[in-house]
């Protein structure tokens, strides 16, 4: 429990530091790196494609599409089993079909106006306040000031949200006794709202 409280305290310090990041400086760093989306869709496809989404993002997608929760997202496959044979994991991922995001259709994003923050800011992300980027063929291309400003704003919003979601998750997290995999049982997804119990047959 002490370790959990230490982690929460550390995240709250990170949140305070994050609020002090200059959007202007971040936009300048983005312009120096350069980026222009090539509309190749490579970030939407592939075995390694995994987009973390938070509850409020999922609800925006649901509102826009009318889809059931589990038709939009799924639990990640990484996790642990408890003594009752339930599988525990953290957060949600956009559902995939044939190694591509299920919303990548006909060469475009079908939920573009409500796409998650991770998609809005790709290939950039913030790690301990430092601007980082994933591999992307659009890097190094000229980016206009207004676009850099908008991207910096979205990045800061994403970074703050990620820290806040992590804090809320840990505050609501209930630990469990580890066990072995068993037939049946449930999948328990821990997120910022608490525990979501999903029967495994609904994930099939």
WOCOR-V495518 format. One record per backbone hydrogen bond with DSSP energy under -0.5 kcal/mol. NH is the residue of the N-H (numbers start at 1). CO is the residue of the C=O. E is the energy in kcal/mol with one decimal. If there is no record, write none. Layout:
nh=NH co=CO e=E
nh=NH co=CO e=E
This chain:
nh=5 co=1 e=-2.4
nh=6 co=2 e=-2.3
nh=7 co=3 e=-2.1
nh=8 co=4 e=-2.1
nh=9 co=5 e=-2.5
nh=10 co=6 e=-2.4
nh=11 co=7 e=-2.2
nh=12 co=8 e=-2.2
nh=13 co=9 e=-1.6
nh=14 co=10 e=-2.1
nh=15 co=11 e=-2.4
nh=16 co=12 e=-1.9
nh=17 co=13 e=-2.4
nh=18 co=14 e=-2.6
nh=19 co=15 e=-1.7
nh=20 co=17 e=-1.2
nh=21 co=18 e=-1.6
nh=26 co=22 e=-2.1
nh=27 co=23 e=-2.5
nh=28 co=24 e=-1.9
nh=29 co=25 e=-2.0
nh=30 co=26 e=-2.1
nh=31 co=27 e=-2.3
nh=32 co=28 e=-2.0
nh=33 co=29 e=-2.0
nh=34 co=30 e=-3.3
nh=35 co=141 e=-1.0
nh=36 co=138 e=-1.4
nh=44 co=41 e=-1.4
nh=45 co=41 e=-0.6
nh=45 co=42 e=-0.7
nh=46 co=99 e=-2.3
nh=49 co=46 e=-1.3
nh=52 co=50 e=-0.7
nh=53 co=92 e=-2.1
nh=57 co=54 e=-0.9
nh=58 co=54 e=-2.2
nh=59 co=55 e=-2.2
nh=60 co=56 e=-1.4
nh=61 co=57 e=-2.0
nh=62 co=58 e=-2.6
nh=63 co=59 e=-2.5
nh=64 co=60 e=-1.9
nh=65 co=61 e=-2.0
nh=66 co=62 e=-3.5
nh=71 co=68 e=-2.1
nh=72 co=68 e=-0.5
nh=72 co=69 e=-1.6
nh=73 co=69 e=-2.1
nh=74 co=93 e=-2.4
nh=76 co=91 e=-0.5
nh=80 co=88 e=-2.2
nh=82 co=86 e=-2.4
nh=83 co=177 e=-1.4
nh=85 co=82 e=-1.6
nh=87 co=186 e=-2.8
nh=88 co=80 e=-3.8
nh=88 co=86 e=-0.5
nh=89 co=188 e=-2.2
nh=91 co=190 e=-2.6
nh=92 co=53 e=-0.9
nh=93 co=74 e=-2.5
nh=94 co=51 e=-2.0
nh=95 co=72 e=-2.6
nh=97 co=100 e=-3.1
nh=100 co=97 e=-0.8
nh=101 co=44 e=-2.9
nh=102 co=95 e=-2.7
nh=104 co=101 e=-2.0
nh=105 co=103 e=-1.0
nh=105 co=108 e=-2.6
nh=108 co=105 e=-1.2
nh=110 co=103 e=-3.0
nh=110 co=108 e=-0.6
nh=112 co=109 e=-0.9
nh=114 co=111 e=-1.7
nh=115 co=112 e=-1.3
nh=120 co=116 e=-2.0
nh=121 co=117 e=-1.6
nh=122 co=118 e=-0.8
nh=124 co=121 e=-2.2
nh=125 co=132 e=-2.0
nh=127 co=130 e=-2.4
nh=128 co=126 e=-0.5
nh=130 co=127 e=-1.9
nh=132 co=125 e=-3.1
nh=134 co=123 e=-2.6
nh=139 co=136 e=-1.5
nh=140 co=34 e=-2.1
nh=141 co=138 e=-1.3
nh=148 co=144 e=-2.3
nh=149 co=145 e=-2.6
nh=150 co=146 e=-2.3
nh=151 co=147 e=-2.4
nh=152 co=148 e=-2.5
nh=153 co=149 e=-2.3
nh=154 co=150 e=-2.2
nh=155 co=151 e=-2.5
nh=156 co=152 e=-2.3
nh=157 co=153 e=-2.1
nh=158 co=154 e=-2.6
nh=159 co=155 e=-2.8
nh=160 co=156 e=-2.6
nh=161 co=157 e=-2.3
nh=162 co=158 e=-2.8
nh=163 co=159 e=-1.9
nh=164 co=160 e=-2.6
nh=165 co=161 e=-3.0
nh=166 co=162 e=-2.0
nh=167 co=163 e=-2.3
nh=168 co=164 e=-2.5
nh=169 co=165 e=-2.5
nh=170 co=166 e=-2.3
nh=171 co=167 e=-2.4
nh=172 co=168 e=-1.5
nh=173 co=169 e=-1.0
nh=175 co=173 e=-0.5
nh=179 co=81 e=-2.4
nh=187 co=198 e=-3.1
nh=188 co=87 e=-3.6
nh=188 co=186 e=-0.5
nh=189 co=187 e=-0.6
nh=189 co=196 e=-2.9
nh=190 co=89 e=-2.9
nh=190 co=188 e=-0.6
nh=191 co=189 e=-0.5
nh=191 co=194 e=-2.6
nh=194 co=191 e=-1.7
nh=196 co=189 e=-2.3
nh=197 co=195 e=-0.5
nh=198 co=187 e=-3.0
nh=198 co=196 e=-0.5
nh=200 co=185 e=-0.9
nh=202 co=199 e=-1.4
nh=203 co=200 e=-1.2
nh=204 co=200 e=-0.6
nh=204 co=201 e=-0.5
